[in-house]
Amino acid sequence: MRLLIVSNRLPITVLKKNGDLKFQKSVGGLASGLKAFLDAGMPSSGATGYLWVGWPGVSVEGKAKEKLKDMLARHYAYPVFLSQKEMDKFYNGFCNKTIWPLFHYFPSYAVYEEEYWKHYRRVNEAFCDAVMEVAKPGDLIWVHDYHLMLLPKLLRKRLDGAMIGFFLHIPFPSFEIFRQLPKEWRNSMLEGLLGADLIGFHTHDYTQDFLRCVLRLLGHENNMGQIFTEERTLKADTFPMGIDFQKFHTMAADPKVRRHMDSLKKRLEDSRTILSIDRLDYTKGVINRLQGYEIFLDRNPQWHKKVAMILIVVPSRPGVEHYQQMKRQIDELVGRINGKFSSIGWTPILYQSKFLPFASLAALYSISDVALVTPLRDGMNLIAKEYVASRPDMTGTLVLSYMTGAAKELGEAIRVNPNHREDIADAIKEALEMTHEEQVRRNRIMQDRLRRYDVHRWAGDFIKDLHAVKKVQEKFNARLLNPAIRERLITDYSKARRRLILLDYDGTLVPFADHYQNSLPGEDVKGLLRLISGNPKTDVVLISGRDRNTLKEWFSGLDIGFVAEHGIWIRERGSEWNLAKALANDWKSGVLPILETFVDRLPGSFVEEKEYSIVFHYRKADPELGSVRAKDLMDTLLNFTANMDVQTLQGNKVIEIRSAGVNKGTAAGHFLSKGSYDFILAIGDDITDEDLFRILPETAYSIRVGIANTHARCSLYSQKDAIELLDEIGQKSQKNGKRFHERADTYITP
């Protein structure tokens, strides 16, 4: 198995210098973290090789493309070629002016430009084309981050059986924030992600926010993160990204790092040091941090001349106006604080705006007494983890924002609200005055945690879980009505002397509708039933939860059998309706008030009353609240009806209370007893159909529509698949030149 990593940028950046192409290492947590995992041989992954697909950082044309491919191949990399305009509209446009601010809870900064969205789609398609150029059977494809949220679905369309994972390295926002995207954009992004088999997030909160958006916007429910769509099952789960712990824990021993440390100590002399290092970004809270430091200096004059903040701001995204404005604000604030507090021989803030090489960064981690990591919102923040890991003597204090993913793991840090400047000021004082013993106690716990769950464990766990999801899919696929079974079914149908076909209605013959009265059968469905039942060898029974009057009205003129209210009413072909058994319905008067109370508590829900059953519908209700109310209602009904002769069942967005003693299974038994059938087919999509599947003989073909645990012999993905199967059966039922026209709603007789 080969690992294909797909990200916006390659781990190496290509530069044009004097007409030549030169390489340099890319910076960033993803590039450095995954590179460590790859260089270590991808432990616990089962992969035997890898290839990294991404933009090389430069636009090239003509023969230079092939030259660059050859050069990158030596580094196990493959380029995605994009023009400068495409990259600008895609990266500086949609990625950093729309997704980035919105997902980091800065909705007022978000720009909604249709042109940006078009380029986002186009670039994702270009990445898909590039992956298709190099993908091989058996490859594991791991797509990374918000730049490529459409890519998993694009790959799924072209590599249906491929193993595809996706990881989001920034926060996934709440439903209230995410739905501010235009409908087409947000739905396309969610559907794009659902093309993956496993979707990973840094924290449980991000995972739950994603699942909530999938439920509320697409209607897909989940069970412990397992999502069920019409076509497949997949999973969303939490994997907090780790760091290369040993690299940071031992770096102080490196001679180059030691030289930097000695130089810094000489310059700082006896001052206690507070380290603040971040990319230039409004999400990082640098201005709030400086204001908190200013309040600390105002309140604590005893610390003047004894403490210095080392402020490193790494330039980024110069094309985005918010960053240029923020840079000016930081410059002005640093100047004001230094002008207000500095004296001869002491500058409270040592400020640099530049990228730091690894040795310089390692030295700063090693000599700083406090690390101030206070973003306003951050997906993970590896700086916090790197600082803790870089303290082999276990000294130093981490001040960490609640709003980072890292705060979920580093609970021993001093955690602050980055929006409250006074909170930051108090935390700085607490950190500087913390005893040596307390520093060691806290850092020991955090280091043990970071050592155990490092970047190798993170990547290995994700890949292991991705394999597990594929096994679940394979288990379901083993039950699918595959071509061989389908062919045998059609052959057995053709050869049979007498056939019985038992069909559910909602979810099998027609898709679900918002209101049960809107699920009328079209002429295509009625024509198909008429075609199959027109064969004298075939008995068709519509076995539904609908009431008998509805079935009579909708299917008048069809010579088929009917079962209404899940087995309570039975009508044989050409006969009248009969009760399956004597039943009482006096229990309804006690249950109806309960249901009406819940209707009042759940807007969009309603009650359908039948002769011997009552149904609580909540398909039109808010999906999240509907799920909660349905659980409450089930508990209430089970307690209330414990001593009644009734049965309470939860189906697809419905709860049904019905008289006990009859079900689809007993109704099917009635028809089975009426003849000697050598071919039996039953198709249903609901828990009520399980009663039917259970009583059928082993030779029967029983089919469950949808992904679920079932007693059925086979499964189909969707209601459309069920219609296609019945259409194929209908073709075999043609008599006297009749045929069912695929494009028409009625029979056509040549």
Secondary structure, DSSP 8 states (H G I E B T S, - for coil): -EEEEEEEE-SEEEEEETTEEEEEE--SHHHHHHHHHHHTT-TTS--SEEEEEEE-SS---THHHHHHHHHHHTTTEEE----HHHHIIIIIIIIIIIIHHHHTT-GGG----HHHHHHHHHHHHHHHHHHHHH--TT-EEEEESGGGTTHHHHHHHHSTT-EEEEE--S----HHHHTTS-HHHHHHHHHHHTTSSEEEESSHHHHHHHHHHIIIII---EETTEEE-SS-EEEEEE------HHHHHSGGGSHHHHHHHHHHHHHHTT-EEEEEEEES-GGG-HHHHHHHHHHHHHH-GGGTTTEEEEEEEE---TTSHHHHHHHHHHHHHHHHHHHHH-BTTB-SEEEE-S---HHHHHHHHHH-SEEEE--SSBS--HHHHHHHHT-TT---EEEEETTBGGGGT-TTSEEE-TT-HHHHHHHHHHHHH--HHHHHHHHHHHHHHHHHS-HHHHHHHHHHHHHHHHHHHHHHHTTB--HHHHHHHHHHHHH-SSEEEEE--BTTTB---SSGGG----HHHHHHHHHHHTSTTEEEEEE-SS-HHHHHHHTTT---EEEEGGGTEEE-TTS-EEESS----TTHHHHHHHHHHHHHHSTT-EEEE-SSEEEEE-TTS-HHHHHHHHHHHHHHHHHHTTTSSEEEEE-SSEEEEEETT--HHHHHHHHHTTS--SEEEEEE-STTHHHHHHHS-TTSEEEEESSS--SSSEEES-HHHHHHHHHHHHHHT--TT-EE-TT-SSEE--
